[in-house]
């Protein structure tokens, strides 16, 4: 019964907070800054996949010589994500058995 009450309360809060203030979507879409950093998806994925090879071979550091706009920054964000993702996945896996819904 307590779970149903908490679920109902959280559902009500989610519905009450949805679009509780006006948002002008046209202004959000038209104000794009061309000089702002844009994430390069390919470099980000390469960064995630090559992070752990950096300690073994050091070859991913050669990717820093690629002279493409926003490539190095996206690669660095990918390396950071590659560092954090295994830990987050491990935490989720090891804590998932605590939240079993078997009755």
Secondary structure per residue as TSV (DSSP state, phi and psi in degrees):
chain	resnum	aa	ss	phi	psi
A	1	X	-	360.0	-36.4
A	2	X	H	-65.7	-37.2
A	3	X	H	-64.8	-39.1
A	4	X	H	-66.5	-39.2
A	5	X	H	-64.5	-43.9
A	6	X	H	-66.5	-42.0
A	7	X	H	-62.3	-41.9
A	8	X	H	-65.0	-41.6
A	9	X	H	-63.1	-45.6
A	10	X	H	-67.0	-35.7
A	11	X	H	-66.0	-40.8
A	12	X	H	-65.8	-40.6
A	13	X	H	-64.4	-39.8
A	14	X	H	-63.3	-40.6
A	15	X	H	-70.8	-37.6
A	16	X	H	-71.1	-32.7
A	17	X	H	-85.3	-11.6
A	18	X	T	-71.2	119.9
A	19	X	T	52.4	49.6
A	20	X	-	-82.9	-3.4
A	21	X	S	-139.3	151.3
A	22	X	-	-73.7	139.4
A	23	X	-	-126.0	128.1
A	24	X	-	-93.0	98.9
A	25	X	H	-71.7	-27.9
A	26	X	H	-65.0	-36.6
A	27	X	H	-71.0	-33.4
A	28	X	H	-69.2	-34.9
A	29	X	H	-83.1	-27.2
A	30	X	H	-89.7	-17.1
A	31	X	-	-93.8	66.5
A	32	X	-	-96.5	126.5
A	33	X	-	-91.1	116.4
A	34	X	T	-69.2	-21.5
A	35	X	T	-90.0	-3.9
A	36	X	S	-72.5	150.8
A	37	X	-	-63.6	129.7
A	38	X	-	-120.0	132.3
A	39	X	-	-72.8	125.0
A	40	X	-	-86.9	113.3
A	41	X	H	-63.7	-40.5
A	42	X	H	-64.1	-44.8
A	43	X	H	-65.8	-36.9
A	44	X	H	-63.2	-45.6
A	45	X	H	-67.0	-39.2
A	46	X	H	-62.3	-39.0
A	47	X	H	-63.2	-41.6
A	48	X	H	-63.6	-44.5
A	49	X	H	-74.0	-26.4
A	50	X	H	-102.4	1.5
A	51	X	T	-61.2	-48.9
A	52	X	T	-74.7	-16.7
A	53	X	H	-76.9	-16.2
A	54	X	H	-62.9	-36.5
A	55	X	H	-77.0	-27.1
A	56	X	H	-83.3	-45.7
A	57	X	T	-117.9	-29.4
A	58	X	-	78.4	0.2
A	59	X	G	-66.6	-32.4
A	60	X	G	-60.5	-19.6
A	61	X	G	-66.9	-22.0
A	62	X	G	-68.0	-21.3
A	63	X	G	-65.9	-19.5
A	64	X	G	-69.3	-15.0
A	65	X	G	-82.6	-6.1
A	66	X	-	-71.6	124.6
A	67	X	-	-101.8	72.6
A	68	X	-	-123.5	143.5
A	69	X	T	-61.5	132.0
A	70	X	T	65.5	8.4
A	71	X	H	-71.6	-46.2
A	72	X	H	-65.4	-40.8
A	73	X	H	-65.3	-41.6
A	74	X	H	-66.7	-36.6
A	75	X	H	-64.0	-41.4
A	76	X	H	-64.9	-41.4
A	77	X	H	-64.3	-35.7
A	78	X	H	-66.3	-39.4
A	79	X	H	-63.8	-39.7
A	80	X	H	-64.9	-43.0
A	81	X	H	-65.2	-37.8
A	82	X	H	-65.2	-28.1
A	83	X	H	-74.9	-42.0
A	84	X	H	-85.1	-31.1
A	85	X	H	-59.7	-45.6
A	86	X	H	-60.8	-35.2
A	87	X	H	-68.9	-42.5
A	88	X	H	-65.0	-41.0
A	89	X	H	-65.1	-40.7
A	90	X	H	-62.8	-42.0
A	91	X	H	-62.9	-42.0
A	92	X	H	-64.7	-41.7
A	93	X	H	-67.6	-43.8
A	94	X	H	-76.1	-22.4
A	95	X	H	-95.8	-8.0
A	96	X	H	-67.9	-29.7
A	97	X	G	-72.1	-17.2
A	98	X	G	-75.8	-22.8
A	99	X	G	-108.0	37.5
A	100	X	-	-71.9	141.9
A	101	X	-	-101.6	22.7
A	102	X	-	-75.1	134.1
A	103	X	-	-100.3	360.0
